[in-house]
Amino acid sequence: MVHHGAGLRKITRDDEFVEQLVKDYKTADLSDQDSTMLDYVVKLTKEPWNMVEADVQTLRDVGFSDVGILDIVQVTGYYAYVNRLADGLGVELESIRDEK
């Protein structure tokens, strides 16, 4: 999150909100839909073997379409893939905090 925080700050223009997300998204001022999506993404990232149909249904229940859910899964999977490539190759990401 630190690496992408600068981009999110540019988009939202809300440093306090971004800091809430960095600290703990569960305490950030999020809609039910955004909070549910982030819970899903965290589970998919940390324990993909535990994903079940009920997890997908939870997203549908807060208003995500199947196309929206596919987007969520694809973006999550892409970032997991790229991060593993970088980690596997020993790539060190520049520090966003150093750029401020």
PDB file as gemmi writes it, atoms N, CA and C in Angstrom:
CRYST1    1.000    1.000    1.000  90.00  90.00  90.00 P 1                      
ATOM      1  N   MET A   1       0.827  -1.195   0.000  1.00  0.00           N  
ATOM      2  CA  MET A   1       0.000   0.000   0.000  1.00  0.00           C  
ATOM      3  C   MET A   1       0.864   1.248   0.000  1.00  0.00           C  
ATOM      4  N   VAL A   2       1.999   1.180   0.668  1.00  0.00           N  
ATOM      5  CA  VAL A   2       2.874   2.353   0.718  1.00  0.00           C  
ATOM      6  C   VAL A   2       3.282   2.749  -0.688  1.00  0.00           C  
ATOM      7  N   HIS A   3       3.651   1.764  -1.498  1.00  0.00           N  
ATOM      8  CA  HIS A   3       4.107   2.056  -2.854  1.00  0.00           C  
ATOM      9  C   HIS A   3       3.017   2.727  -3.689  1.00  0.00           C  
ATOM     10  N   HIS A   4       1.776   2.321  -3.514  1.00  0.00           N  
ATOM     11  CA  HIS A   4       0.682   2.859  -4.320  1.00  0.00           C  
ATOM     12  C   HIS A   4      -0.011   4.043  -3.658  1.00  0.00           C  
ATOM     13  N   GLY A   5       0.385   4.374  -2.446  1.00  0.00           N  
ATOM     14  CA  GLY A   5      -0.248   5.470  -1.725  1.00  0.00           C  
ATOM     15  C   GLY A   5      -0.133   6.804  -2.428  1.00  0.00           C  
ATOM     16  N   ALA A   6       1.013   7.063  -3.050  1.00  0.00           N  
ATOM     17  CA  ALA A   6       1.201   8.346  -3.735  1.00  0.00           C  
ATOM     18  C   ALA A   6       0.206   8.498  -4.878  1.00  0.00           C  
ATOM     19  N   GLY A   7       0.001   7.429  -5.629  1.00  0.00           N  
ATOM     20  CA  GLY A   7      -0.971   7.480  -6.717  1.00  0.00           C  
ATOM     21  C   GLY A   7      -2.381   7.693  -6.208  1.00  0.00           C  
ATOM     22  N   LEU A   8      -2.716   7.030  -5.114  1.00  0.00           N  
ATOM     23  CA  LEU A   8      -4.043   7.185  -4.524  1.00  0.00           C  
ATOM     24  C   LEU A   8      -4.236   8.601  -3.983  1.00  0.00           C  
ATOM     25  N   ARG A   9      -3.176   9.167  -3.435  1.00  0.00           N  
ATOM     26  CA  ARG A   9      -3.261  10.552  -2.955  1.00  0.00           C  
ATOM     27  C   ARG A   9      -3.558  11.508  -4.107  1.00  0.00           C  
ATOM     28  N   LYS A  10      -2.927  11.273  -5.247  1.00  0.00           N  
ATOM     29  CA  LYS A  10      -3.161  12.128  -6.415  1.00  0.00           C  
ATOM     30  C   LYS A  10      -4.602  12.012  -6.899  1.00  0.00           C  
ATOM     31  N   ILE A  11      -5.139  10.794  -6.870  1.00  0.00           N  
ATOM     32  CA  ILE A  11      -6.507  10.575  -7.348  1.00  0.00           C  
ATOM     33  C   ILE A  11      -7.530  11.153  -6.376  1.00  0.00           C  
ATOM     34  N   THR A  12      -7.362  10.871  -5.081  1.00  0.00           N  
ATOM     35  CA  THR A  12      -8.371  11.276  -4.099  1.00  0.00           C  
ATOM     36  C   THR A  12      -8.166  12.689  -3.580  1.00  0.00           C  
ATOM     37  N   ARG A  13      -6.929  13.156  -3.615  1.00  0.00           N  
ATOM     38  CA  ARG A  13      -6.572  14.458  -3.021  1.00  0.00           C  
ATOM     39  C   ARG A  13      -7.005  14.521  -1.556  1.00  0.00           C  
ATOM     40  N   ASP A  14      -6.874  13.374  -0.884  1.00  0.00           N  
ATOM     41  CA  ASP A  14      -7.308  13.264   0.511  1.00  0.00           C  
ATOM     42  C   ASP A  14      -6.269  12.465   1.295  1.00  0.00           C  
ATOM     43  N   ASP A  15      -5.267  13.176   1.807  1.00  0.00           N  
ATOM     44  CA  ASP A  15      -4.170  12.530   2.537  1.00  0.00           C  
ATOM     45  C   ASP A  15      -4.665  11.769   3.761  1.00  0.00           C  
ATOM     46  N   GLU A  16      -5.637  12.333   4.471  1.00  0.00           N  
ATOM     47  CA  GLU A  16      -6.147  11.690   5.685  1.00  0.00           C  
ATOM     48  C   GLU A  16      -6.794  10.340   5.360  1.00  0.00           C  
ATOM     49  N   PHE A  17      -7.581  10.308   4.300  1.00  0.00           N  
ATOM     50  CA  PHE A  17      -8.230   9.066   3.883  1.00  0.00           C  
ATOM     51  C   PHE A  17      -7.193   8.008   3.509  1.00  0.00           C  
ATOM     52  N   VAL A  18      -6.187   8.403   2.751  1.00  0.00           N  
ATOM     53  CA  VAL A  18      -5.143   7.459   2.342  1.00  0.00           C  
ATOM     54  C   VAL A  18      -4.396   6.944   3.564  1.00  0.00           C  
ATOM     55  N   GLU A  19      -4.116   7.810   4.522  1.00  0.00           N  
ATOM     56  CA  GLU A  19      -3.441   7.369   5.747  1.00  0.00           C  
ATOM     57  C   GLU A  19      -4.299   6.373   6.521  1.00  0.00           C  
ATOM     58  N   GLN A  20      -5.628   6.591   6.526  1.00  0.00           N  
ATOM     59  CA  GLN A  20      -6.530   5.626   7.167  1.00  0.00           C  
ATOM     60  C   GLN A  20      -6.411   4.263   6.490  1.00  0.00           C  
ATOM     61  N   LEU A  21      -6.384   4.263   5.172  1.00  0.00           N  
ATOM     62  CA  LEU A  21      -6.266   3.001   4.435  1.00  0.00           C  
ATOM     63  C   LEU A  21      -4.934   2.314   4.710  1.00  0.00           C  
ATOM     64  N   VAL A  22      -3.865   3.092   4.744  1.00  0.00           N  
ATOM     65  CA  VAL A  22      -2.538   2.531   5.002  1.00  0.00           C  
ATOM     66  C   VAL A  22      -2.484   1.925   6.398  1.00  0.00           C  
ATOM     67  N   LYS A  23      -3.049   2.641   7.365  1.00  0.00           N  
ATOM     68  CA  LYS A  23      -3.014   2.176   8.758  1.00  0.00           C  
ATOM     69  C   LYS A  23      -3.866   0.922   8.946  1.00  0.00           C  
ATOM     70  N   ASP A  24      -5.121   0.977   8.517  1.00  0.00           N  
ATOM     71  CA  ASP A  24      -6.033  -0.168   8.642  1.00  0.00           C  
ATOM     72  C   ASP A  24      -7.317   0.162   7.887  1.00  0.00           C  
ATOM     73  N   TYR A  25      -7.495  -0.449   6.734  1.00  0.00           N  
ATOM     74  CA  TYR A  25      -8.664  -0.124   5.912  1.00  0.00           C  
ATOM     75  C   TYR A  25      -9.974  -0.376   6.652  1.00  0.00           C  
ATOM     76  N   LYS A  26      -9.970  -1.273   7.635  1.00  0.00           N  
ATOM     77  CA  LYS A  26     -11.200  -1.587   8.369  1.00  0.00           C  
ATOM     78  C   LYS A  26     -11.682  -0.410   9.214  1.00  0.00           C  
ATOM     79  N   THR A  27     -10.801   0.529   9.515  1.00  0.00           N  
ATOM     80  CA  THR A  27     -11.196   1.705  10.295  1.00  0.00           C  
ATOM     81  C   THR A  27     -11.398   2.932   9.406  1.00  0.00           C  
ATOM     82  N   ALA A  28     -11.159   2.792   8.112  1.00  0.00           N  
ATOM     83  CA  ALA A  28     -11.315   3.917   7.184  1.00  0.00           C  
ATOM     84  C   ALA A  28     -12.793   4.161   6.892  1.00  0.00           C  
ATOM     85  N   ASP A  29     -13.089   5.374   6.475  1.00  0.00           N  
ATOM     86  CA  ASP A  29     -14.457   5.770   6.146  1.00  0.00           C  
ATOM     87  C   ASP A  29     -14.798   5.255   4.746  1.00  0.00           C  
ATOM     88  N   LEU A  30     -15.249   4.009   4.682  1.00  0.00           N  
ATOM     89  CA  LEU A  30     -15.559   3.353   3.412  1.00  0.00           C  
ATOM     90  C   LEU A  30     -17.035   2.986   3.335  1.00  0.00           C  
ATOM     91  N   SER A  31     -17.533   2.900   2.115  1.00  0.00           N  
ATOM     92  CA  SER A  31     -18.891   2.390   1.920  1.00  0.00           C  
ATOM     93  C   SER A  31     -18.902   0.896   2.237  1.00  0.00           C  
ATOM     94  N   ASP A  32     -20.089   0.348   2.468  1.00  0.00           N  
ATOM     95  CA  ASP A  32     -20.210  -1.095   2.694  1.00  0.00           C  
ATOM     96  C   ASP A  32     -19.655  -1.870   1.500  1.00  0.00           C  
ATOM     97  N   GLN A  33     -19.922  -1.359   0.303  1.00  0.00           N  
ATOM     98  CA  GLN A  33     -19.456  -2.032  -0.906  1.00  0.00           C  
ATOM     99  C   GLN A  33     -17.923  -2.058  -0.957  1.00  0.00           C  
ATOM    100  N   ASP A  34     -17.290  -0.922  -0.687  1.00  0.00           N  
ATOM    101  CA  ASP A  34     -15.825  -0.867  -0.717  1.00  0.00           C  
ATOM    102  C   ASP A  34     -15.209  -1.724   0.382  1.00  0.00           C  
ATOM    103  N   SER A  35     -15.783  -1.683   1.559  1.00  0.00           N  
ATOM    104  CA  SER A  35     -15.276  -2.477   2.675  1.00  0.00           C  
ATOM    105  C   SER A  35     -15.382  -3.974   2.382  1.00  0.00           C  
ATOM    106  N   THR A  36     -16.518  -4.386   1.833  1.00  0.00           N  
ATOM    107  CA  THR A  36     -16.719  -5.792   1.481  1.00  0.00           C  
ATOM    108  C   THR A  36     -15.737  -6.219   0.397  1.00  0.00           C  
ATOM    109  N   MET A  37     -15.534  -5.347  -0.588  1.00  0.00           N  
ATOM    110  CA  MET A  37     -14.579  -5.650  -1.654  1.00  0.00           C  
ATOM    111  C   MET A  37     -13.171  -5.833  -1.085  1.00  0.00           C  
ATOM    112  N   LEU A  38     -12.763  -4.949  -0.190  1.00  0.00           N  
ATOM    113  CA  LEU A  38     -11.420  -5.061   0.381  1.00  0.00           C  
ATOM    114  C   LEU A  38     -11.275  -6.306   1.246  1.00  0.00           C  
ATOM    115  N   ASP A  39     -12.310  -6.661   1.991  1.00  0.00           N  
ATOM    116  CA  ASP A  39     -12.266  -7.920   2.749  1.00  0.00           C  
ATOM    117  C   ASP A  39     -12.047  -9.105   1.800  1.00  0.00           C  
ATOM    118  N   TYR A  40     -12.758  -9.094   0.688  1.00  0.00           N  
ATOM    119  CA  TYR A  40     -12.640 -10.159  -0.310  1.00  0.00           C  
ATOM    120  C   TYR A  40     -11.225 -10.204  -0.885  1.00  0.00           C  
ATOM    121  N   VAL A  41     -10.703  -9.037  -1.247  1.00  0.00           N  
ATOM    122  CA  VAL A  41      -9.371  -8.941  -1.852  1.00  0.00           C  
ATOM    123  C   VAL A  41      -8.289  -9.408  -0.878  1.00  0.00           C  
ATOM    124  N   VAL A  42      -8.420  -9.036   0.380  1.00  0.00           N  
ATOM    125  CA  VAL A  42      -7.437  -9.475   1.379  1.00  0.00           C  
ATOM    126  C   VAL A  42      -7.459 -10.996   1.496  1.00  0.00           C  
ATOM    127  N   LYS A  43      -8.650 -11.575   1.560  1.00  0.00           N  
ATOM    128  CA  LYS A  43      -8.741 -13.035   1.657  1.00  0.00           C  
ATOM    129  C   LYS A  43      -8.167 -13.695   0.408  1.00  0.00           C  
ATOM    130  N   LEU A  44      -8.510 -13.177  -0.764  1.00  0.00           N  
ATOM    131  CA  LEU A  44      -8.005 -13.741  -2.011  1.00  0.00           C  
ATOM    132  C   LEU A  44      -6.482 -13.656  -2.079  1.00  0.00           C  
ATOM    133  N   THR A  45      -5.924 -12.592  -1.557  1.00  0.00           N  
ATOM    134  CA  THR A  45      -4.475 -12.401  -1.580  1.00  0.00           C  
ATOM    135  C   THR A  45      -3.765 -13.283  -0.559  1.00  0.00           C  
ATOM    136  N   LYS A  46      -4.298 -13.337   0.650  1.00  0.00           N  
ATOM    137  CA  LYS A  46      -3.607 -14.032   1.737  1.00  0.00           C  
ATOM    138  C   LYS A  46      -3.908 -15.524   1.828  1.00  0.00           C  
ATOM    139  N   GLU A  47      -5.107 -15.926   1.416  1.00  0.00           N  
ATOM    140  CA  GLU A  47      -5.468 -17.345   1.527  1.00  0.00           C  
ATOM    141  C   GLU A  47      -6.391 -17.765   0.377  1.00  0.00           C  
ATOM    142  N   PRO A  48      -5.879 -17.733  -0.831  1.00  0.00           N  
ATOM    143  CA  PRO A  48      -6.722 -18.040  -1.993  1.00  0.00           C  
ATOM    144  C   PRO A  48      -7.327 -19.439  -1.964  1.00  0.00           C  
ATOM    145  N   TRP A  49      -6.679 -20.365  -1.301  1.00  0.00           N  
ATOM    146  CA  TRP A  49      -7.191 -21.738  -1.206  1.00  0.00           C  
ATOM    147  C   TRP A  49      -8.471 -21.825  -0.376  1.00  0.00           C  
ATOM    148  N   ASN A  50      -8.782 -20.776   0.383  1.00  0.00           N  
ATOM    149  CA  ASN A  50      -9.989 -20.778   1.216  1.00  0.00           C  
ATOM    150  C   ASN A  50     -11.172 -20.050   0.580  1.00  0.00           C  
ATOM    151  N   MET A  51     -11.024 -19.602  -0.662  1.00  0.00           N  
ATOM    152  CA  MET A  51     -12.120 -18.900  -1.319  1.00  0.00           C  
ATOM    153  C   MET A  51     -13.226 -19.896  -1.670  1.00  0.00           C  
ATOM    154  N   VAL A  52     -14.479 -19.478  -1.427  1.00  0.00           N  
ATOM    155  CA  VAL A  52     -15.642 -20.313  -1.721  1.00  0.00           C  
ATOM    156  C   VAL A  52     -16.709 -19.460  -2.404  1.00  0.00           C  
ATOM    157  N   GLU A  53     -17.713 -20.112  -2.947  1.00  0.00           N  
ATOM    158  CA  GLU A  53     -18.797 -19.406  -3.637  1.00  0.00           C  
ATOM    159  C   GLU A  53     -19.444 -18.352  -2.739  1.00  0.00           C  
ATOM    160  N   ALA A  54     -19.514 -18.613  -1.448  1.00  0.00           N  
ATOM    161  CA  ALA A  54     -20.118 -17.641  -0.522  1.00  0.00           C  
ATOM    162  C   ALA A  54     -19.358 -16.314  -0.530  1.00  0.00           C  
ATOM    163  N   ASP A  55     -18.052 -16.355  -0.773  1.00  0.00           N  
ATOM    164  CA  ASP A  55     -17.276 -15.113  -0.856  1.00  0.00           C  
ATOM    165  C   ASP A  55     -17.718 -14.286  -2.057  1.00  0.00           C  
ATOM    166  N   VAL A  56     -17.936 -14.958  -3.172  1.00  0.00           N  
ATOM    167  CA  VAL A  56     -18.422 -14.276  -4.371  1.00  0.00           C  
ATOM    168  C   VAL A  56     -19.827 -13.735  -4.120  1.00  0.00           C  
ATOM    169  N   GLN A  57     -20.662 -14.525  -3.476  1.00  0.00           N  
ATOM    170  CA  GLN A  57     -22.030 -14.096  -3.192  1.00  0.00           C  
ATOM    171  C   GLN A  57     -22.054 -12.857  -2.309  1.00  0.00           C  
ATOM    172  N   THR A  58     -21.110 -12.750  -1.395  1.00  0.00           N  
ATOM    173  CA  THR A  58     -21.028 -11.569  -0.531  1.00  0.00           C  
ATOM    174  C   THR A  58     -20.841 -10.310  -1.371  1.00  0.00           C  
ATOM    175  N   LEU A  59     -20.038 -10.415  -2.426  1.00  0.00           N  
ATOM    176  CA  LEU A  59     -19.859  -9.265  -3.320  1.00  0.00           C  
ATOM    177  C   LEU A  59     -21.144  -8.961  -4.083  1.00  0.00           C  
ATOM    178  N   ARG A  60     -21.813  -9.989  -4.546  1.00  0.00           N  
ATOM    179  CA  ARG A  60     -23.095  -9.775  -5.238  1.00  0.00           C  
ATOM    180  C   ARG A  60     -24.111  -9.111  -4.309  1.00  0.00           C  
ATOM    181  N   ASP A  61     -24.102  -9.533  -3.053  1.00  0.00           N  
ATOM    182  CA  ASP A  61     -25.071  -9.014  -2.078  1.00  0.00           C  
ATOM    183  C   ASP A  61     -24.922  -7.518  -1.830  1.00  0.00           C  
ATOM    184  N   VAL A  62     -23.719  -6.966  -2.045  1.00  0.00           N  
ATOM    185  CA  VAL A  62     -23.531  -5.523  -1.857  1.00  0.00           C  
ATOM    186  C   VAL A  62     -23.573  -4.767  -3.179  1.00  0.00           C  
ATOM    187  N   GLY A  63     -23.964  -5.472  -4.262  1.00  0.00           N  
ATOM    188  CA  GLY A  63     -24.232  -4.780  -5.513  1.00  0.00           C  
ATOM    189  C   GLY A  63     -23.238  -4.971  -6.642  1.00  0.00           C  
ATOM    190  N   PHE A  64     -22.232  -5.795  -6.462  1.00  0.00           N  
ATOM    191  CA  PHE A  64     -21.297  -6.027  -7.563  1.00  0.00           C  
ATOM    192  C   PHE A  64     -21.902  -7.001  -8.567  1.00  0.00           C  
ATOM    193  N   SER A  65     -21.747  -6.669  -9.842  1.00  0.00           N  
ATOM    194  CA  SER A  65     -22.168  -7.577 -10.912  1.00  0.00           C  
ATOM    195  C   SER A  65     -21.082  -8.634 -11.102  1.00  0.00           C  
ATOM    196  N   ASP A  66     -21.405  -9.659 -11.861  1.00  0.00           N  
ATOM    197  CA  ASP A  66     -20.397 -10.680 -12.141  1.00  0.00           C  
ATOM    198  C   ASP A  66     -19.220 -10.095 -12.920  1.00  0.00           C  
ATOM    199  N   VAL A  67     -19.485  -9.147 -13.799  1.00  0.00           N  
ATOM    200  CA  VAL A  67     -18.401  -8.481 -14.532  1.00  0.00           C  
ATOM    201  C   VAL A  67     -17.534  -7.679 -13.560  1.00  0.00           C  
ATOM    202  N   GLY A  68     -18.155  -6.989 -12.627  1.00  0.00           N  
ATOM    203  CA  GLY A  68     -17.406  -6.243 -11.615  1.00  0.00           C  
ATOM    204  C   GLY A  68     -16.557  -7.163 -10.752  1.00  0.00           C  
ATOM    205  N   ILE A  69     -17.116  -8.315 -10.399  1.00  0.00           N  
ATOM    206  CA  ILE A  69     -16.378  -9.291  -9.589  1.00  0.00           C  
ATOM    207  C   ILE A  69     -15.191  -9.829 -10.380  1.00  0.00           C  
ATOM    208  N   LEU A  70     -15.400 -10.086 -11.656  1.00  0.00           N  
ATOM    209  CA  LEU A  70     -14.294 -10.533 -12.505  1.00  0.00           C  
ATOM    210  C   LEU A  70     -13.186  -9.482 -12.532  1.00  0.00           C  
ATOM    211  N   ASP A  71     -13.554  -8.216 -12.643  1.00  0.00           N  
ATOM    212  CA  ASP A  71     -12.558  -7.138 -12.615  1.00  0.00           C  
ATOM    213  C   ASP A  71     -11.776  -7.150 -11.306  1.00  0.00           C  
ATOM    214  N   ILE A  72     -12.482  -7.298 -10.192  1.00  0.00           N  
ATOM    215  CA  ILE A  72     -11.831  -7.331  -8.875  1.00  0.00           C  
ATOM    216  C   ILE A  72     -10.823  -8.474  -8.813  1.00  0.00           C  
ATOM    217  N   VAL A  73     -11.228  -9.650  -9.261  1.00  0.00           N  
ATOM    218  CA  VAL A  73     -10.353 -10.825  -9.211  1.00  0.00           C  
ATOM    219  C   VAL A  73      -9.158 -10.649 -10.154  1.00  0.00           C  
ATOM    220  N   GLN A  74      -9.395 -10.117 -11.343  1.00  0.00           N  
ATOM    221  CA  GLN A  74      -8.296  -9.938 -12.289  1.00  0.00           C  
ATOM    222  C   GLN A  74      -7.273  -8.920 -11.791  1.00  0.00           C  
ATOM    223  N   VAL A  75      -7.722  -7.815 -11.260  1.00  0.00           N  
ATOM    224  CA  VAL A  75      -6.788  -6.808 -10.749  1.00  0.00           C  
ATOM    225  C   VAL A  75      -6.017  -7.356  -9.552  1.00  0.00           C  
ATOM    226  N   THR A  76      -6.716  -8.046  -8.658  1.00  0.00           N  
ATOM    227  CA  THR A  76      -6.058  -8.640  -7.492  1.00  0.00           C  
ATOM    228  C   THR A  76      -5.013  -9.663  -7.928  1.00  0.00           C  
ATOM    229  N   GLY A  77      -5.385 -10.522  -8.858  1.00  0.00           N  
ATOM    230  CA  GLY A  77      -4.456 -11.529  -9.362  1.00  0.00           C  
ATOM    231  C   GLY A  77      -3.263 -10.918 -10.067  1.00  0.00           C  
ATOM    232  N   TYR A  78      -3.508  -9.862 -10.836  1.00  0.00           N  
ATOM    233  CA  TYR A  78      -2.417  -9.191 -11.549  1.00  0.00           C  
ATOM    234  C   TYR A  78      -1.400  -8.615 -10.566  1.00  0.00           C  
ATOM    235  N   TYR A  79      -1.891  -7.916  -9.559  1.00  0.00           N  
ATOM    236  CA  TYR A  79      -0.967  -7.323  -8.584  1.00  0.00           C  
ATOM    237  C   TYR A  79      -0.215  -8.395  -7.812  1.00  0.00           C  
ATOM    238  N   ALA A  80      -0.878  -9.489  -7.475  1.00  0.00           N  
ATOM    239  CA  ALA A  80      -0.194 -10.590  -6.788  1.00  0.00           C  
ATOM    240  C   ALA A  80       0.915 -11.149  -7.682  1.00  0.00           C  
ATOM    241  N   TYR A  81       0.611 -11.314  -8.950  1.00  0.00           N  
ATOM    242  CA  TYR A  81       1.585 -11.831  -9.915  1.00  0.00           C  
ATOM    243  C   TYR A  81       2.789 -10.898 -10.037  1.00  0.00           C  
ATOM    244  N   VAL A  82       2.537  -9.631 -10.253  1.00  0.00           N  
ATOM    245  CA  VAL A  82       3.628  -8.667 -10.429  1.00  0.00           C  
ATOM    246  C   VAL A  82       4.473  -8.564  -9.161  1.00  0.00           C  
ATOM    247  N   ASN A  83       3.835  -8.553  -8.006  1.00  0.00           N  
ATOM    248  CA  ASN A  83       4.588  -8.489  -6.752  1.00  0.00           C  
ATOM    249  C   ASN A  83       5.464  -9.722  -6.575  1.00  0.00           C  
ATOM    250  N   ARG A  84       4.958 -10.880  -6.945  1.00  0.00           N  
ATOM    251  CA  ARG A  84       5.766 -12.099  -6.822  1.00  0.00           C  
ATOM    252  C   ARG A  84       6.927 -12.097  -7.812  1.00  0.00           C  
ATOM    253  N   LEU A  85       6.713 -11.567  -9.003  1.00  0.00           N  
ATOM    254  CA  LEU A  85       7.820 -11.425  -9.948  1.00  0.00           C  
ATOM    255  C   LEU A  85       8.907 -10.536  -9.361  1.00  0.00           C  
ATOM    256  N   ALA A  86       8.499  -9.380  -8.861  1.00  0.00           N  
ATOM    257  CA  ALA A  86       9.470  -8.444  -8.287  1.00  0.00           C  
ATOM    258  C   ALA A  86      10.186  -9.073  -7.098  1.00  0.00           C  
ATOM    259  N   ASP A  87       9.436  -9.713  -6.217  1.00  0.00           N  
ATOM    260  CA  ASP A  87      10.047 -10.366  -5.053  1.00  0.00           C  
ATOM    261  C   ASP A  87      11.000 -11.477  -5.488  1.00  0.00           C  
ATOM    262  N   GLY A  88      10.583 -12.274  -6.446  1.00  0.00           N  
ATOM    263  CA  GLY A  88      11.391 -13.396  -6.906  1.00  0.00           C  
ATOM    264  C   GLY A  88      12.679 -12.976  -7.580  1.00  0.00           C  
ATOM    265  N   LEU A  89      12.666 -11.790  -8.165  1.00  0.00           N  
ATOM    266  CA  LEU A  89      13.861 -11.278  -8.831  1.00  0.00           C  
ATOM    267  C   LEU A  89      14.679 -10.357  -7.935  1.00  0.00           C  
ATOM    268  N   GLY A  90      14.199 -10.147  -6.719  1.00  0.00           N  
ATOM    269  CA  GLY A  90      14.923  -9.286  -5.791  1.00  0.00           C  
ATOM    270  C   GLY A  90      14.843  -7.810  -6.137  1.00  0.00           C  
ATOM    271  N   VAL A  91      13.806  -7.430  -6.872  1.00  0.00           N  
ATOM    272  CA  VAL A  91      13.638  -6.032  -7.258  1.00  0.00           C  
ATOM    273  C   VAL A  91      13.216  -5.227  -6.042  1.00  0.00           C  
ATOM    274  N   GLU A  92      13.932  -4.149  -5.781  1.00  0.00           N  
ATOM    275  CA  GLU A  92      13.554  -3.262  -4.681  1.00  0.00           C  
ATOM    276  C   GLU A  92      12.790  -2.084  -5.254  1.00  0.00           C  
ATOM    277  N   LEU A  93      11.601  -1.864  -4.723  1.00  0.00           N  
ATOM    278  CA  LEU A  93      10.786  -0.740  -5.173  1.00  0.00           C  
ATOM    279  C   LEU A  93      11.268   0.535  -4.514  1.00  0.00           C  
ATOM    280  N   GLU A  94      11.183   1.617  -5.276  1.00  0.00           N  
ATOM    281  CA  GLU A  94      11.577   2.903  -4.710  1.00  0.00           C  
ATOM    282  C   GLU A  94      10.650   3.257  -3.563  1.00  0.00           C  
ATOM    283  N   SER A  95      11.165   3.988  -2.615  1.00  0.00           N  
ATOM    284  CA  SER A  95      10.368   4.369  -1.457  1.00  0.00           C  
ATOM    285  C   SER A  95       9.560   5.611  -1.773  1.00  0.00           C  
ATOM    286  N   ILE A  96       8.256   5.501  -1.680  1.00  0.00           N  
ATOM    287  CA  ILE A  96       7.377   6.648  -1.904  1.00  0.00           C  
ATOM    288  C   ILE A  96       7.640   7.706  -0.844  1.00  0.00           C  
ATOM    289  N   ARG A  97       7.926   7.287   0.359  1.00  0.00           N  
ATOM    290  CA  ARG A  97       8.175   8.243   1.435  1.00  0.00           C  
ATOM    291  C   ARG A  97       9.393   9.110   1.139  1.00  0.00           C  
ATOM    292  N   ASP A  98      10.368   8.585   0.403  1.00  0.00           N  
ATOM    293  CA  ASP A  98      11.547   9.362   0.040  1.00  0.00           C  
ATOM    294  C   ASP A  98      11.236  10.420  -1.002  1.00  0.00           C  
ATOM    295  N   GLU A  99      10.142  10.238  -1.747  1.00  0.00           N  
ATOM    296  CA  GLU A  99       9.786  11.166  -2.812  1.00  0.00           C  
ATOM    297  C   GLU A  99       9.071  12.402  -2.300  1.00  0.00           C  
ATOM    298  N   LYS A 100       8.588  12.363  -1.066  1.00  0.00           N  
ATOM    299  CA  LYS A 100       7.820  13.493  -0.517  1.00  0.00           C  
ATOM    300  C   LYS A 100       8.725  14.636  -0.162  1.00  0.00           C  
TER     301      LYS A 100                                                      
END                                                                             
